[in-house]
Amino acid sequence: MTDKIMDKPQSIDDLLNEAAETRWEVGQDFHDQLSESIYANAANIADKTVIRTNEKEKFNFDRAVDRIVTSPIWGFPIMFLVLSIVLWLTIVGSNYPSQFLAFILLDNVYVWIREFTSSTLPWWLSGFLVDGVFLSLAWVISVMLPPMAIFFPMFTILEDLGYLPRIAFNLDKLFRKSGAHGKQALTMSMGFGCNAAGVVATRIIDSPRERLIAIITNNFSLCNGRWPTQILLATIFIGAMVPDQYKTLIATSAVIGVALLGITLTFLVSMFLSKTMLKGEVSSFTLELPPYRKPRILQTIYTSLIDRTLIVLWRACLFAAPAGAVIWLVCNINVGEVSIAEWLIHSFDYFGWLIGLNGVILLAYILAIPANEIVMPTILMLTVMTTTITGYGEGNGVMFELDSMSNTHDVLVAGGWTLLTAINVMLFSLIHNPCSTTIYTIYKETNSIKWTTVASILPVIMGFLVCFIVTQCYYLLS
């Protein structure tokens, strides 16, 4: 570096950036100035943090806020409040754009394409392409895009603001007791938006063992594709048990209870894995609490929409298209006198009723593995297809939803649903296997068929077991 005189030491970052931009010759002057900047930075940190004897403590904004948000008393309530607000804004805020996209894609584009192809293509080709492939894609886009476009920016803003590391700090002790890593708190929170994104977020965990635990248990975070099912069933069946003025409160409490159960299962399964298949010592790490700072809105929008929302949506669409085709085919190809779907439903019925579900529900969850968003439309379509109820839907293999909760209730009850069925579906929706997008992401992140299989099969077994226990307890108590 050539002669360069500084009255005041530059920051370390500024000094390095200036050296890189101007291509200074690195010499003794550069090292002297770098050392001076390091000492100045250390002195600045000490001046802000160290309280000297007989000296009054200086006000520090970050320290004052941290005493509240990381407090043993207030830390957890604030954390749950913040996450609840984010989820509430995601659910409520996504209703309008979802309805708009559904109006465009389902009520207009789908109807126009169907009318056009019905007169130009054979019925089976039109049904396969339009009622199967396009309808499934349209459904996933209209239901999945708005929540992610809202959740991910808000989550990134909390990250930029500096609050997410505080969540990890609050939950670190609980995760360490369960044999997991404190940073799993962040990946678990990301999973509430999308489990695939939560799996990718586990890259922040250095330990391979603890990263695997975070990947396997991320499915217990209730992703945005499962919230509509939870809210619908809680409103129709659980809210109906109480007077009208308490319906919303009870239904909301039920959904929150399911989400909290998912967090509890995350700790329990993490503990199980750390003592069995993934034994090992919990790694220690230094958790840096960065200073609170103003979020970078434009960068947040770009990162959230491009790097997270659109990439996850694209992967979901790649799996949703063939799923729609399969749904239409199994409902319209007959084996003897019944369709493949009806044959499978009858085959699954006994086991389904044993665990408080039914064949329709089990088949719907198999067909909807590519996207949780199409579970309820598939259940409604299969229910109408296999019962004597009329006046609903557009035919075999054509998924649909109903604007009226009363009509939805009537269709489900015609399919044999009870309060027990609804509770078990809510539980199974929480605990069942990850969607295809998440399974694919797990494989890409682990590069292991073994651990991808474990992450996919373990929740299914747990879901069956929980539903069986709830069903048996219900019958014993009734």
N, C-alpha and C positions, 0 to 999 in steps of 0.2 A: 504494500500500500504506500502510495506517495504521501508527502507531508500533508497532514490534515489536522487542523487545530479545532478542538471542540471546547466551548466554554462550559457546556453542561453535558454529562454523559448521555449518549443515546441509549434507547432501549435495546435489549439484545436482539429482538426481532427486526427493528429498524436497521440496526447495524449490519446484520447478516443480509437483509434484503438489499441494502445499499451496496454492499460488497458484491453481491451477485449481479445486480443490475449494471453497475459500472465496471465490473470485472477488475476491481482493484488487485494489485499484486499483493498477495498475502505476505506480510513481513512482521517485524517486531512491533511496529506501531499498531497494526491491526490487533495483535494479541494483547497489547497493553490496553487498548480501548475496550476490547471484549471483556477483559478481566475487570476493568473499571466499571463497565456496565453491569456485570454480574454482581459485584459488590454493592453497587448502588441499588440494584433491584432487591438484594437481600436486606439491605438497610431499610428500604421502603417497606418490605413485608414485616420486618421486625418492629418498625415504628408503629405499624397498624395493629399488630397482634400482641406484642409483649407489653405487659403492664408492670412498670417499675415500682419499687417500694416507695411508699408515701406519694405516689403520683395518682391523680384522679384518672379513672378509666375514660379514654376518649370514646366518643360515640362512633360506632361503626355500623353502618346500615345492614351489611350482610350478616354480621354477628347478631344483631338485634332480631332480624327476621329468623335466623337459624335457631335461636333460642325458643322460638314458637313452633316452627314447622318441623323441627327435629326433637321437640320435647316429648318425653315419655307419656305426658298427659294429653297434649294437644296434637302431637304428630300424626297419630293414626286417624283420629276424627277428621283432621284437615285433609289427609291423604284420601280417605274414602269420599269426602265431600267433593274434592277436586275431580276425582275419577268419575263420580256419579254425575257431576255437571257435564263433563265431557261426553259421557255416554248418553245422557238425557238430550243434550244438544244434537248429538249424532242421530238419535232415534227420531226426535221430533223434527229436527231440521231436514232430515232426509225424506220425510213424507211427501213434501210438495214437489221436489225435483223427481222423486220416484214416480209420483202420479203423472207428472208431465211426460216423462220418458215412456211410461206405460201407455199414456194416451197416444203418443206419437207412434211407438213401435208396435203396440198390441192392438189398439183400437183403430188405427188407420193403416199403417204400412202392412201389417199382417193381413188385415181384412182385404186390402187392395190386391196384394200378391195372391191371396187364396182365391179370390174371385177370378183373377186373370189366369192362374194356372189351372183352375178347375175346368176351364173351357178350352185350354190348349194342350194340357198334358193328361196322360192316363191317371185315374184316381189314385192308384197306388204310388205313382211317382210324385204327384202333387202332395199327397199326404206325407210321404217320407221326407220330402224336401222342406215343405212349408209347415205342416203340423208337427213335424218332428224336429228337424235341424233348426230352422229359422225361429220357431216359437221358443225353443229352449234357449237359444242365444239371446233373443229379445228379452226373455224373462230374467236371465242372469244379468244382463246389462242394466235393465231398469231397476232391479232390486239391489244389485251389488255396487254399482258405481257411485250413487249419491252418498251412502254412508261412508265409504272409503274416502271420498273427496272431502268429507267434512272431518272425519276422525283423524286421518293422518296429518293434515295441517295443524290441527289443535295439538296433537301429540308432539309434533315437531316444534311448535311454539313453546310448549312446556320444557322441551329439551333445550332449546336455545335460551330460554329464560333462566335455566339453571336449576329447575325444580326436580327434574327426574332423578338426578343423583341423590337428592334428599330422600326420595322414595326408596331408592336402593339402600341408603343409610338406615332408614327406619326398619326395613324388612331384613336387613343383613343377619341379625341374630337369629331370626326364625328360620331363614334358609340354611344357615350354618348348622343349626340344631337338627335339621332334616337331612344333613349331609350334602347339601347343594351349595351353590355359589351365590353370594349376595347380589351380584349383577343379574341373577335370574328374575329379580323383581321387575327389571326393565323389560326383559323379553316377555314375561308374563303379561305385563300391561299392554305391550304391543299386540299380543295375541287377541285382546278384546276387539281390536279392529279387524285383524285377519291373522289366522294361525300361520299361514305361509310366510307372512311378513315377520311374525314372531320367531319363526324358525330361523330365518335369515339373520335376525337381530342377535341370535346366540353367538355370532362371530365375535362379539365383544368379550366372551368368556374364553380365557386362554387355556384352561385345563380341559383336555379332551374328555375326561370322565364326567366332569361337571357340565360340560357343554352337551353331552349326550343326555344327561338327566333333564336339562332344560328343554331339549328338543322333544323328548318323549312325552313330557308332561305339559307342553304348551297347548295340547289339544283341549285341556280342561279350562282354558280361558274361553269364555263364551263369545265366539266371533260374531261379526255383524250379520252373517248369513243365518244364524240361529236365533237372533233376537226376535224377528217377526213371529216365528213359531211359538216362542215362549210367551210373548205378549198376547197373541191371539188366543191360545188355549187357556192362559191364566184369566183372561177377560171373560171368555165364554163359559168356562166350567167353574173355576174357583171363585171368581167375582160374583157369579150367579147364586152362590150359597148365602150371601149376606144382603141386607137391605140396600136399595139403590144408592143411598148416600155414602155407603162404605165400599162400593164395588171397586172403584179406582184404587183406593188405598190398599185393599186386600190383594187385588191383582198385582199391583206394583210390588208389594211386599213379597209375594210369591216369586216373582221374577228375580228380585234382588236376592232372595233366599237361594235360588238355584245358582246364581252367579257366585255367591259366597261359598256354596257347597263346592263349586269348581275350584275356588282358591284353596279350600281345605283339602280337597283331593290332590291338588298340586303338591302340598306339603307332605301328605301321607304317602303318595306314590314316590316322591323324591326320597323319602326316608326308606321305603321298601327297596328301591333300586340301589341306594347307597349301601344297603346291608346285604344285598344278594348279588345280582348280576353285575353291579358296578361298584364293588367295594373299593374303598380307598380313603385316604385322609383328605379332609377339606382343605383346600389350598388357601393360604392367606394372601391378602392383597391390600394394597393401599388405595382407599377410596378417596379420590380427589373431589372436594366440593368446590366447584368453580364459582367465581363471583356471579352475582345476579347481573344480567345484562339485558339490554333492549333487544327483542327478537328481530331478526332480519326477515321481514315479511316476504319480499320478492324471492329471496333464496329459499325460504320455507315453502312457498307455493310451488316453486319449481321442483324442489327435492321431493315434496309430498306427492305431487301429481305425476311427475315423470318417473322418478326412481322407485316409487312405491305403488301408487294407485294404478297407473296404466300398465305397468309390468305384471302386477298381480291379476288385473282384469284380463289381460291378454292370455295369460296362462289358464285362467278359469274358462275363458271362451273356447280355448283349444280342447278342453275336456267336455264342456257343455254341449257342443255341437254333436259329437258322437253319442252322448247320453240321450239327447232328444231323439236321435235316429233309433236307438235301441228301444226306448220307451214306446215309440210308435210301432216298431216291428213286433215286439212281444204282445202288444195289444191287438194286433191285426193279423197275425199269422196263427192259424188254427192247428191244433193237434187233435185229430178226430173232430168232435163237435164243439170243442171249447178252445179258446185262445191260449197261447203259452202263458200269458199273464194269469188267467183264471186257474190254469193247472198249477202254476207255482203258488198262487194264493191258497188254494185248497191244501197243497202240500205243506205249507208253512203254518197253517191255521192252528194245529194242535199245539205246537211248540209256542206259537204266539200267545194263545190264550193262557198257557201255563205260566208265562211270565207277565201276564197282564196287558199284552198287546194283541195283535191279530195278524193274519197273513197279509192283509193289505198294507199294514204299517211296515212290516218287515220287508216286503217286496219294494215298497216305495223308497226305503232307506238304501236298499241295494241299488236300485236304478238311479237314485239321486246322489250316489257317491261323488260324481264329478262336481256337484254344487249343492250346498245345503239350501240354497234359495228356492229350489224346485221341489222340496219335500212335500209341503202342504198342497201345492197344486197337483202333484202326482197322487197324493192320498185321496183328494177329492175326486179326481178323475177315475181312479181305480174303484172307489166306493160306489160311485154312480154306475160304473160298468158292471159291478157284481151284485147289485141290489135291484129291487123293483122300483126304486124312486125314479121319478121322471121330471122333466122340465129343467134339468141342469146340464151344463156342458154342451160341447159341440160334437161329441162322438168319441169312439174308442181311440185312445192314444193322444187326445187333444187335452193338454193340461189347462186348468182354469182356476180362478179364484172368484169369490163372491164378495160384492160390496157390503152386503148385509150380514152382520154377525149372526142374526137370527136364522137366516137361511143356511149359513155355514154350520151352525149348531144342528139344524134339522138333518142335513146330509150326514154329518158324523154320527148322530144318534141312530139314523137309519142303518148305518154300518155297524151298529152294536157298541158304540162308544158309551162309556160311563165316566164318572168323575175319576175312578181308578185308572181308566185308560188314559185320560188326559194327563194325570200326574206322572204316570209311567212314561208317556211320550216326552214330557218335559225333561224327565230325568235321563231318558235314553238319548234325547237330543243333545244333552250336555256331555254324556260320557261315551257316546258311540265313536266309531272310527273317524279319523280325519278325512277331509274331502280329497279328491284326486290331486288338486293343485298342491295341497299341503304334503301329501304322500310323495309326489314327484319332487317337491322342494326338499323334503327330508332326505331322499335318496341323493340328490345333487349335493347337499351339504355334508352328508356322512360318507357318501360313496360306498355304502354297505347295504346289501340286500338283507342281511341279518337284522340290523338295527331298524331298517325301514319296516320290516315285517313285525318286529316287536312293537314299534310305535303305532302300527296299524291294527294289530290283533289284540294287544293288551286292553285298550279301551273298550273294545267290543265285548270281551269276556266280562269285564267289570260292569258294563252296561246291562248285560243279561243277568248277572248275579244280583245287582242292585234292584232291578225290576222284579226279579223272582222273590227277593226278600220282602220288598214292599207289598207285593201281591199276597204272599202267605200271611204276613202280619195283618193285612186288611181283612182277610177272610177269617182269621182267628179272632179278631176284635169285633167283627160284625155279627 
